[in-house]
């Protein structure tokens, strides 16, 4: 009897020793590195024109390219919210140059939210800002008991996304139906351990 008890204990100890540790931090890291959720967890941003090369009034042009070069639809929303004023900038003495426009942030604006854009070549504007429009986070809500084996594990998690004040004004980001589902549902993830750590293999709505 004692021998049998000792064997059972030894097997239990051996099984426990072979089991990989799986913590909330492991689950979070795996979720954040998965292709599906890495995209959602990236900062949501929008570009807002700062200075243009055309008269501001051309923003209402029927020609889409002229309207975009003249300004930004975000100007209308930010101006209406009291965050921005537009200043006409007179061209230099060369009469061949047209008047252009520059956006000026007001005292009401959250100036820290406006970061200078680094690649205006890819825009129709002289300069622009990058504005964060939403924060997304993930929370591991449960790791069911006895769900972790030698190289697999299960965890329930939830994502949430909150628009920033600038995002509320700009009505951004706009979410697809699939993104909306992922952001409003508790999910059950199945994880597997590899030599380089834990990975999220698949997930589904929690049953």
Residue pairs with C-beta under 8 A, 6 or more apart in sequence:
18 150
19 148
19 149
19 150
20 148
20 150
20 151
20 153
20 193
20 198
22 143
22 148
22 153
22 155
22 191
22 193
22 198
23 143
24 140
24 143
24 155
26 153
26 191
26 197
26 198
27 140
27 143
27 153
27 155
27 157
27 189
27 191
27 198
28 138
28 140
29 197
29 198
30 189
30 191
30 197
30 198
30 199
30 200
31 37
31 138
31 140
31 157
31 189
31 200
32 38
32 41
32 138
33 199
33 200
34 199
34 200
36 182
36 203
37 138
37 159
37 182
37 200
40 136
40 159
40 161
40 179
40 182
40 183
41 136
41 137
41 138
41 159
42 136
43 132
43 135
44 132
44 133
44 134
44 135
44 136
44 161
44 167
44 172
44 173
45 130
45 131
45 132
45 133
46 74
46 130
46 131
46 133
46 166
46 167
46 170
46 172
46 173
47 72
47 117
47 123
47 128
47 129
47 130
47 131
48 72
48 74
48 75
48 78
48 103
48 114
48 128
48 129
48 130
48 131
48 170
49 71
49 72
49 74
49 75
49 103
49 123
49 125
49 127
49 128
49 129
50 102
50 103
50 116
50 117
50 125
50 126
50 127
50 128
50 129
51 89
51 100
51 101
51 102
51 103
51 125
51 126
51 127
52 69
52 70
52 71
52 100
52 101
52 102
52 124
52 125
52 126
53 69
53 98
53 100
53 124
53 125
53 126
54 66
54 69
54 70
54 71
54 98
54 100
54 101
55 70
55 88
55 98
55 99
55 100
55 101
56 70
56 71
56 86
56 88
56 101
57 70
58 66
58 67
58 69
58 70
58 71
59 67
59 70
59 71
59 72
59 73
59 75
59 76
60 67
61 67
61 70
65 124
68 124
69 124
69 125
70 101
71 86
71 101
71 103
72 103
72 125
72 128
74 170
75 84
75 86
75 103
77 169
77 170
77 171
78 84
78 103
78 109
78 169
78 170
79 85
79 86
81 108
81 169
82 106
82 108
82 109
83 105
83 106
83 108
83 109
83 110
83 166
83 169
84 103
84 104
84 105
84 106
84 109
85 103
85 104
85 106
86 101
86 102
86 103
86 104
87 101
87 102
87 103
87 104
88 99
88 100
88 101
89 99
89 100
89 101
89 102
90 99
91 97
91 98
91 99
91 100
100 126
105 111
105 114
110 165
110 166
113 131
113 132
113 164
113 165
113 166
114 129
114 130
114 131
114 166
115 129
115 130
115 131
116 127
116 129
116 130
117 123
117 127
117 128
117 129
117 130
120 126
120 127
120 128
131 164
131 166
131 167
131 170
132 164
132 166
132 167
133 163
133 164
133 166
133 167
133 170
133 172
133 173
134 161
134 162
134 163
134 164
134 167
134 172
134 173
135 161
135 162
135 164
136 159
136 160
136 161
136 183
137 159
137 160
137 161
138 157
138 158
138 159
138 160
139 157
139 158
139 159
139 160
140 155
140 156
140 157
141 156
141 157
141 158
141 186
142 155
142 156
143 153
143 154
143 155
143 156
144 154
144 155
144 156
147 153
147 154
147 155
148 154
151 192
151 193
152 190
152 191
152 192
152 193
153 190
153 191
153 192
153 193
153 198
154 188
154 189
154 190
154 191
155 188
155 189
155 191
156 186
156 187
156 188
156 189
156 206
157 186
157 187
157 189
158 185
158 186
158 187
159 182
159 183
159 187
160 183
161 175
161 183
163 172
163 173
167 173
175 183
185 205
185 206
186 205
186 206
187 203
187 204
187 205
187 206
188 203
188 204
188 205
188 206
188 207
189 200
189 201
189 202
189 203
190 200
190 201
190 202
190 203
191 198
191 199
191 200
191 201
192 198
192 199
192 201
193 199
